[in-house]
Structure formats: structure tokens, C-alpha cells
């Protein structure tokens, strides 16, 4: 019941509104030169012009085939750029994951990574520590490249 009322009420409003495409607007030029636009002429205006608006002509239109081709070319370029950017980000993410995996795999010492010390104990060699530093630097560099690419606007 309520929905029928809403439909009927909306239809009545639309019929009462009249044609929306062309509205009458009055351009009133006041004695001081000020121009006022309104639905009725302004009292005391020295000149009044009736202006008919044509809202159906409003909007952006492509007027020539060349403009249409240019628009299509720009859209294709933007799409290609977006695709390249997505591929670049994907490659950088994969490089970061690989660097992190290499770092994790390199944490485990190998047979030659220990050396004896004077007290009879064992310690890690400088080569092992240098390898860990190199793997960590690779992860940090990969992360920086990815973050820089993500910050760069499209």
C-alpha cells in the first residue's frame, strides 16, 4: 500500500514540475550595473532580459573523430601504464619475498661456519657474520625499492 502511494506521489510531483529541459531565467541589470539572475525580474531593474536555459546541451562531448582518437589513445596509454606499474610492483614484491627467503635459509650455519677459540669453545666465523649482513642488506634494499615504488603516484 505504501509503495503505491509513493509511486503515485512521485508521478504527481513530476507532472507538476513541468518540463525540466528549458527553464525561464531573468537577467536583471540594475541601475548601478550589477547583474542579477533569478526566476523573476528584479524590481527596480533598468533592463530585464528573458534567458532560456538549455540544459540538454550541457556536458562534455567529443566533436571530431580526431578528438575521439586522441581520447582513445590517452585511455590506452593510461591502461598500459597501469599494467606496467602493476607488473613492476608485483616484481618488487616477489624480489622482497625472495630476499627474505634467502635470509631465512642463510641463518642456519654450515659446517665451515664455526671456528674454535682459545677457551676450547666454538664461535661463528667472520665469513658467516658477513654473509648474514649481506643477506639482511639485500632484504632492506628490496623493501626500500618496493616502498619507493608504492609511494610514487601513478
C-alpha positions as CSV (number, residue, x, y, z in Angstrom):
1,X,0.0,0.0,0.0
2,X,2.8,2.4,0.9
3,X,4.7,1.7,-2.2
4,X,1.7,2.5,-4.5
5,X,1.3,5.8,-2.6
6,X,5.0,6.7,-3.1
7,X,4.8,5.9,-6.8
8,X,1.6,8.0,-7.2
9,X,3.1,10.8,-5.2
10,X,6.3,10.8,-7.3
11,X,4.4,10.8,-10.5
12,X,2.3,13.8,-9.4
13,X,5.4,15.7,-8.4
14,X,7.0,15.0,-11.8
15,X,3.9,16.2,-13.6
16,X,3.7,19.3,-11.5
17,X,7.4,20.1,-12.1
18,X,6.8,20.6,-15.8
19,X,9.4,20.4,-18.5
20,X,12.9,20.4,-16.9
21,X,14.9,20.8,-20.2
22,X,14.2,24.5,-20.7
23,X,13.7,26.9,-17.7
24,X,13.0,30.6,-17.8
25,X,15.6,32.8,-16.1
26,X,15.5,36.5,-15.9
27,X,18.7,38.6,-16.3
28,X,18.1,41.9,-14.5
29,X,20.6,44.7,-15.0
30,X,20.3,47.2,-12.0
31,X,21.0,50.9,-12.3
32,X,24.5,50.5,-10.8
33,X,25.4,47.9,-13.5
34,X,25.1,44.9,-11.2
35,X,23.6,41.8,-13.0
36,X,21.2,39.6,-11.1
37,X,19.8,36.3,-12.4
38,X,16.6,34.9,-11.0
39,X,13.3,33.2,-11.6
40,X,11.6,36.6,-11.7
41,X,12.6,40.1,-12.8
42,X,14.2,42.2,-10.0
43,X,12.2,45.2,-9.0
44,X,13.9,48.5,-10.0
45,X,16.0,46.9,-12.8
46,X,16.8,49.3,-15.7
47,X,16.9,46.4,-18.1
48,X,15.4,42.8,-18.0
49,X,16.2,40.0,-20.4
50,X,14.5,36.7,-20.6
51,X,17.0,33.8,-20.9
52,X,16.1,30.3,-21.7
53,X,18.5,27.7,-20.4
54,X,19.2,24.6,-22.5
55,X,20.4,22.0,-20.0
56,X,20.1,19.2,-22.5
57,X,23.2,20.7,-24.3
58,X,25.3,20.7,-21.2
59,X,28.2,18.3,-20.7
60,X,31.3,17.2,-22.4
61,X,31.1,15.9,-26.0
62,X,33.7,14.7,-28.4
63,X,33.1,16.7,-31.5
64,X,35.5,15.3,-34.0
65,X,36.8,11.9,-34.9
66,X,40.3,13.2,-34.2
67,X,39.4,14.1,-30.7
68,X,37.8,10.7,-30.2
69,X,41.0,9.0,-31.4
70,X,43.1,11.2,-29.1
71,X,40.9,10.3,-26.2
72,X,41.1,6.6,-27.0
73,X,44.9,6.8,-27.3
74,X,45.2,8.5,-23.9
75,X,43.0,5.8,-22.4
76,X,45.1,3.1,-24.0
77,X,48.3,4.8,-22.7
78,X,46.9,5.1,-19.2
79,X,45.8,1.4,-19.2
80,X,49.3,0.3,-20.5
81,X,51.0,2.5,-17.8
82,X,48.7,1.0,-15.1
83,X,49.5,-2.5,-16.3
84,X,53.3,-1.8,-16.3
85,X,53.0,-0.3,-12.8
86,X,51.2,-3.4,-11.5
87,X,53.8,-5.7,-13.1
88,X,56.6,-3.6,-11.6
89,X,55.0,-3.7,-8.1
90,X,54.5,-7.4,-8.5
91,X,58.2,-7.9,-9.4
92,X,59.3,-5.8,-6.5
93,X,57.1,-7.8,-4.1
94,X,58.5,-11.1,-5.4
95,X,62.1,-9.8,-5.1
96,X,61.4,-8.9,-1.5
97,X,59.9,-12.3,-0.7
98,X,62.9,-14.0,-2.4
99,X,65.4,-11.9,-0.4
100,X,63.5,-12.7,2.8
101,X,63.5,-16.4,2.0
102,X,67.3,-16.3,1.2
103,X,67.9,-14.5,4.5
104,X,66.0,-17.2,6.4
105,X,67.7,-20.0,4.6
106,X,71.1,-18.4,5.3
107,X,70.6,-18.2,9.0
108,X,71.5,-21.8,9.6
109,X,75.3,-22.1,10.0
110,X,77.1,-24.6,7.7
111,X,79.9,-26.9,8.7
112,X,82.7,-24.4,7.9
113,X,81.0,-21.5,9.7
114,X,82.4,-22.4,13.2
115,X,85.9,-21.8,14.4
116,X,87.5,-22.9,17.7
117,X,88.6,-20.3,20.2
118,X,91.3,-20.3,22.9
119,X,89.0,-21.5,25.7
120,X,88.0,-24.6,23.8
121,X,84.7,-23.3,22.6
122,X,83.4,-22.5,19.2
123,X,82.3,-19.3,17.6
124,X,80.9,-18.2,14.2
125,X,83.3,-17.1,11.6
126,X,83.6,-13.6,10.2
127,X,82.5,-15.0,6.8
128,X,79.2,-16.2,8.4
129,X,78.6,-12.9,10.0
130,X,79.4,-11.1,6.7
131,X,77.0,-13.4,4.8
132,X,74.2,-12.6,7.3
133,X,74.9,-8.8,6.9
134,X,74.8,-9.2,3.1
135,X,71.5,-11.1,3.2
136,X,70.0,-8.5,5.6
137,X,71.1,-5.6,3.4
138,X,69.5,-7.3,0.4
139,X,66.2,-7.5,2.3
140,X,66.4,-3.9,3.3
141,X,67.2,-2.7,-0.2
142,X,64.4,-4.8,-1.7
143,X,62.0,-3.3,0.9
144,X,63.1,0.2,0.2
145,X,62.6,-0.2,-3.6
146,X,59.1,-1.6,-3.1
147,X,58.2,1.2,-0.6
148,X,59.5,3.9,-3.0
149,X,57.5,2.4,-5.9
150,X,54.4,2.3,-3.8
151,X,54.8,5.9,-2.8
152,X,55.3,7.1,-6.3
153,X,51.9,8.3,-7.7
154,X,50.6,6.7,-10.9
